[in-house]
Amino acid sequence: MMGHAGMAATAVRYLRSAGAPTAVEPLPRPALRAVRDDERLPVDPAEFRRVLGHFASGVTIVTALDTEGPAGFACQSFASLSLDPPLIAFMVARTSTTWPRIARAGSFCVNILGADQGGLCRAFAVSGADKFAGVDWVPAPTTGSPRLPAAPAWLDCAIAAVHTGGDHLIVVGRVDALGATDDTDDTDGTAGPLLFHRGRFGRFAD
């Protein structure tokens, strides 16, 4: 399996081949020493996932457009990062087959999903499927990445940096354009954000 450094180097090559402006730099190599037994915290992966499942998050679909066409994946590991300059970040597994296409494009669009779009999220969470089958999209205004008109909010971004983070990559994006609908009324249960909590989709309730 490709190591962290190899995956980061692959990302850099994709970004450079795409001519994308980026601040990707190799992380400084940490000082290595033996880890003592009393420093090891035995964390079971299933328990780690169960505990962190108590943290509710929003749900997004990150999309890009490369020479093969539109690409995208469902992503809940998304966060705002900086106001000045406007930066966001998302995390993607190093094993993702969609990430190399996003890296090659050098840009992406984050589509923030609404409460009634759980089905759309599931469709983009399936690996190897034609995720855009029957899905309407338009080019985002700056990068041309697929913007999903049904999504209540979106951010059009260029890749600014990529960092390694264990079995994931931390992708930082510079926001070049963004937009949102004005419909914030969720009294009928169809608007508002799509939430993910303890392995299930949900929505705000009064």
C-alpha beads as a LAMMPS data file, in Angstrom:
LAMMPS data file: protein, C-alpha beads

206 atoms
205 bonds

1 atom types
1 bond types

-500.0 500.0 xlo xhi
-500.0 500.0 ylo yhi
-500.0 500.0 zlo zhi

Masses

1 110.0

Atoms # bond

1 1 1 0.000 0.000 0.000
2 1 1 1.311 3.487 -0.817
3 1 1 2.668 5.265 2.248
4 1 1 1.787 8.756 3.433
5 1 1 4.765 10.356 1.714
6 1 1 4.028 8.535 -1.527
7 1 1 0.392 9.653 -1.514
8 1 1 1.391 13.254 -0.809
9 1 1 3.947 13.140 -3.626
10 1 1 1.284 11.780 -5.980
11 1 1 -1.014 14.648 -5.040
12 1 1 1.741 17.171 -5.714
13 1 1 2.429 15.654 -9.143
14 1 1 -1.271 15.869 -10.051
15 1 1 -1.461 19.477 -8.931
16 1 1 1.677 20.468 -10.818
17 1 1 0.532 18.698 -13.983
18 1 1 -2.736 20.616 -13.786
19 1 1 -0.877 23.906 -13.363
20 1 1 -2.888 24.595 -10.228
21 1 1 -1.658 27.302 -7.861
22 1 1 -0.870 25.527 -4.634
23 1 1 1.057 25.858 -1.446
24 1 1 1.616 22.125 -1.153
25 1 1 4.902 21.499 0.617
26 1 1 6.249 18.347 2.237
27 1 1 5.650 18.281 5.965
28 1 1 8.796 18.495 8.139
29 1 1 10.042 15.063 9.104
30 1 1 9.435 14.530 12.837
31 1 1 12.194 13.416 15.151
32 1 1 11.889 9.658 15.524
33 1 1 12.298 7.749 18.759
34 1 1 11.033 4.530 20.244
35 1 1 7.482 4.630 21.617
36 1 1 7.273 3.346 25.174
37 1 1 4.572 0.872 26.151
38 1 1 3.037 3.377 28.570
39 1 1 2.583 5.846 25.693
40 1 1 0.429 3.521 23.630
41 1 1 -3.285 4.069 24.046
42 1 1 -5.162 0.944 22.927
43 1 1 -7.977 2.415 20.866
44 1 1 -10.194 -0.068 19.100
45 1 1 -11.176 1.311 15.656
46 1 1 -14.814 0.291 16.125
47 1 1 -14.953 2.043 19.508
48 1 1 -13.221 5.102 18.050
49 1 1 -15.867 5.270 15.332
50 1 1 -18.705 4.710 17.840
51 1 1 -17.585 7.484 20.162
52 1 1 -16.976 10.026 17.400
53 1 1 -20.357 9.112 15.938
54 1 1 -21.883 11.188 18.737
55 1 1 -20.584 14.294 16.989
56 1 1 -23.242 15.445 14.519
57 1 1 -21.954 16.878 11.253
58 1 1 -23.319 18.337 8.089
59 1 1 -23.053 16.453 4.806
60 1 1 -21.567 17.617 1.509
61 1 1 -20.797 16.317 -1.958
62 1 1 -17.383 17.377 -3.253
63 1 1 -17.227 17.464 -7.047
64 1 1 -14.647 18.170 -9.730
65 1 1 -14.369 18.089 -13.515
66 1 1 -11.369 16.475 -15.190
67 1 1 -10.684 15.147 -18.675
68 1 1 -12.798 12.058 -17.938
69 1 1 -15.855 14.081 -16.980
70 1 1 -17.537 14.886 -13.655
71 1 1 -16.380 13.196 -10.466
72 1 1 -17.562 13.455 -6.874
73 1 1 -17.924 11.821 -3.491
74 1 1 -19.996 12.249 -0.340
75 1 1 -18.061 13.973 2.433
76 1 1 -18.990 14.757 6.016
77 1 1 -15.431 15.716 7.047
78 1 1 -15.769 19.330 5.956
79 1 1 -15.138 22.579 7.821
80 1 1 -14.622 26.287 7.355
81 1 1 -10.996 27.194 8.029
82 1 1 -10.265 30.889 7.486
83 1 1 -12.182 34.084 6.807
84 1 1 -9.261 36.132 5.476
85 1 1 -8.285 34.628 3.126
86 1 1 -11.445 32.560 2.634
87 1 1 -10.378 28.937 3.104
88 1 1 -12.226 25.690 3.725
89 1 1 -10.977 22.164 4.300
90 1 1 -12.175 18.641 3.740
91 1 1 -10.694 15.266 4.572
92 1 1 -10.581 12.359 2.138
93 1 1 -9.366 8.786 2.597
94 1 1 -6.029 8.035 0.955
95 1 1 -7.713 5.010 -0.646
96 1 1 -10.325 7.169 -2.399
97 1 1 -10.531 6.593 -6.146
98 1 1 -12.164 10.013 -6.624
99 1 1 -9.466 12.069 -4.938
100 1 1 -6.839 11.610 -7.688
101 1 1 -9.313 13.055 -10.187
102 1 1 -10.001 16.061 -7.932
103 1 1 -6.263 16.570 -7.472
104 1 1 -5.724 16.342 -11.217
105 1 1 -8.424 18.981 -11.800
106 1 1 -6.836 21.282 -9.222
107 1 1 -10.230 22.615 -8.181
108 1 1 -13.548 21.453 -6.756
109 1 1 -17.022 22.497 -5.660
110 1 1 -18.434 21.721 -2.219
111 1 1 -22.192 21.164 -2.436
112 1 1 -23.798 21.445 1.008
113 1 1 -26.797 19.126 1.162
114 1 1 -30.287 19.837 2.463
115 1 1 -32.365 17.670 4.796
116 1 1 -34.239 15.960 1.945
117 1 1 -31.114 14.873 0.047
118 1 1 -30.137 11.719 1.913
119 1 1 -30.724 9.656 -1.221
120 1 1 -28.375 11.852 -3.235
121 1 1 -25.719 11.483 -0.561
122 1 1 -26.034 7.684 -0.607
123 1 1 -25.657 7.649 -4.392
124 1 1 -22.379 9.568 -4.161
125 1 1 -21.115 7.343 -1.352
126 1 1 -21.058 4.241 -3.599
127 1 1 -17.640 3.443 -4.997
128 1 1 -17.359 2.587 -8.686
129 1 1 -20.905 3.608 -9.629
130 1 1 -21.923 6.230 -12.188
131 1 1 -22.676 8.788 -9.509
132 1 1 -23.885 11.464 -11.916
133 1 1 -26.450 9.244 -13.651
134 1 1 -29.697 11.225 -13.663
135 1 1 -28.150 14.043 -11.597
136 1 1 -28.498 17.575 -12.941
137 1 1 -25.496 19.845 -12.584
138 1 1 -24.181 23.125 -13.933
139 1 1 -20.598 24.445 -14.076
140 1 1 -19.583 26.440 -11.022
141 1 1 -18.783 30.014 -12.104
142 1 1 -15.019 30.089 -11.508
143 1 1 -13.640 26.563 -11.835
144 1 1 -16.355 24.853 -13.863
145 1 1 -16.644 22.108 -11.245
146 1 1 -20.087 20.476 -11.099
147 1 1 -22.504 22.490 -9.004
148 1 1 -25.673 20.681 -7.979
149 1 1 -28.555 23.179 -8.311
150 1 1 -30.643 21.200 -5.824
151 1 1 -28.076 21.790 -3.074
152 1 1 -29.009 24.774 -0.865
153 1 1 -25.417 26.075 -0.688
154 1 1 -22.139 25.679 -2.581
155 1 1 -18.517 26.838 -2.593
156 1 1 -16.347 26.937 -5.730
157 1 1 -12.720 26.365 -4.744
158 1 1 -9.159 25.948 -5.973
159 1 1 -6.842 23.548 -4.155
160 1 1 -4.491 25.585 -1.968
161 1 1 -2.690 22.875 0.020
162 1 1 -2.722 19.151 0.775
163 1 1 -1.460 17.669 4.045
164 1 1 -1.198 14.111 5.287
165 1 1 -3.329 13.118 8.269
166 1 1 -2.987 9.446 9.142
167 1 1 -5.084 7.376 6.745
168 1 1 -6.638 10.559 5.287
169 1 1 -5.498 13.634 3.386
170 1 1 -6.389 17.133 4.554
171 1 1 -7.290 19.252 1.537
172 1 1 -7.374 23.035 1.916
173 1 1 -9.347 24.988 -0.663
174 1 1 -9.363 28.703 -1.481
175 1 1 -12.942 29.867 -2.029
176 1 1 -13.298 31.791 -5.302
177 1 1 -17.108 31.887 -5.488
178 1 1 -20.030 30.765 -3.350
179 1 1 -23.775 30.975 -3.032
180 1 1 -26.820 29.819 -1.090
181 1 1 -30.576 29.809 -1.399
182 1 1 -32.653 32.174 0.696
183 1 1 -35.046 29.438 1.817
184 1 1 -34.314 28.822 5.495
185 1 1 -37.808 27.770 6.515
186 1 1 -37.689 24.151 7.668
187 1 1 -41.121 24.025 9.307
188 1 1 -42.298 21.522 6.693
189 1 1 -39.248 19.278 7.216
190 1 1 -37.999 19.637 3.646
191 1 1 -35.504 22.463 4.125
192 1 1 -32.656 22.953 6.532
193 1 1 -29.387 20.993 6.579
194 1 1 -28.829 17.266 6.173
195 1 1 -27.204 15.992 9.362
196 1 1 -25.266 12.800 10.037
197 1 1 -25.270 11.390 13.571
198 1 1 -24.419 7.915 14.877
199 1 1 -24.551 6.377 11.417
200 1 1 -27.905 7.879 10.431
201 1 1 -29.192 10.908 8.565
202 1 1 -31.319 13.410 10.429
203 1 1 -32.547 16.992 10.516
204 1 1 -33.164 19.763 13.000
205 1 1 -36.359 19.386 15.031
206 1 1 -38.147 22.048 17.079

Bonds

1 1 1 2
2 1 2 3
3 1 3 4
4 1 4 5
5 1 5 6
6 1 6 7
7 1 7 8
8 1 8 9
9 1 9 10
10 1 10 11
11 1 11 12
12 1 12 13
13 1 13 14
14 1 14 15
15 1 15 16
16 1 16 17
17 1 17 18
18 1 18 19
19 1 19 20
20 1 20 21
21 1 21 22
22 1 22 23
23 1 23 24
24 1 24 25
25 1 25 26
26 1 26 27
27 1 27 28
28 1 28 29
29 1 29 30
30 1 30 31
31 1 31 32
32 1 32 33
33 1 33 34
34 1 34 35
35 1 35 36
36 1 36 37
37 1 37 38
38 1 38 39
39 1 39 40
40 1 40 41
41 1 41 42
42 1 42 43
43 1 43 44
44 1 44 45
45 1 45 46
46 1 46 47
47 1 47 48
48 1 48 49
49 1 49 50
50 1 50 51
51 1 51 52
52 1 52 53
53 1 53 54
54 1 54 55
55 1 55 56
56 1 56 57
57 1 57 58
58 1 58 59
59 1 59 60
60 1 60 61
61 1 61 62
62 1 62 63
63 1 63 64
64 1 64 65
65 1 65 66
66 1 66 67
67 1 67 68
68 1 68 69
69 1 69 70
70 1 70 71
71 1 71 72
72 1 72 73
73 1 73 74
74 1 74 75
75 1 75 76
76 1 76 77
77 1 77 78
78 1 78 79
79 1 79 80
80 1 80 81
81 1 81 82
82 1 82 83
83 1 83 84
84 1 84 85
85 1 85 86
86 1 86 87
87 1 87 88
88 1 88 89
89 1 89 90
90 1 90 91
91 1 91 92
92 1 92 93
93 1 93 94
94 1 94 95
95 1 95 96
96 1 96 97
97 1 97 98
98 1 98 99
99 1 99 100
100 1 100 101
101 1 101 102
102 1 102 103
103 1 103 104
104 1 104 105
105 1 105 106
106 1 106 107
107 1 107 108
108 1 108 109
109 1 109 110
110 1 110 111
111 1 111 112
112 1 112 113
113 1 113 114
114 1 114 115
115 1 115 116
116 1 116 117
117 1 117 118
118 1 118 119
119 1 119 120
120 1 120 121
121 1 121 122
122 1 122 123
123 1 123 124
124 1 124 125
125 1 125 126
126 1 126 127
127 1 127 128
128 1 128 129
129 1 129 130
130 1 130 131
131 1 131 132
132 1 132 133
133 1 133 134
134 1 134 135
135 1 135 136
136 1 136 137
137 1 137 138
138 1 138 139
139 1 139 140
140 1 140 141
141 1 141 142
142 1 142 143
143 1 143 144
144 1 144 145
145 1 145 146
146 1 146 147
147 1 147 148
148 1 148 149
149 1 149 150
150 1 150 151
151 1 151 152
152 1 152 153
153 1 153 154
154 1 154 155
155 1 155 156
156 1 156 157
157 1 157 158
158 1 158 159
159 1 159 160
160 1 160 161
161 1 161 162
162 1 162 163
163 1 163 164
164 1 164 165
165 1 165 166
166 1 166 167
167 1 167 168
168 1 168 169
169 1 169 170
170 1 170 171
171 1 171 172
172 1 172 173
173 1 173 174
174 1 174 175
175 1 175 176
176 1 176 177
177 1 177 178
178 1 178 179
179 1 179 180
180 1 180 181
181 1 181 182
182 1 182 183
183 1 183 184
184 1 184 185
185 1 185 186
186 1 186 187
187 1 187 188
188 1 188 189
189 1 189 190
190 1 190 191
191 1 191 192
192 1 192 193
193 1 193 194
194 1 194 195
195 1 195 196
196 1 196 197
197 1 197 198
198 1 198 199
199 1 199 200
200 1 200 201
201 1 201 202
202 1 202 203
203 1 203 204
204 1 204 205
205 1 205 206
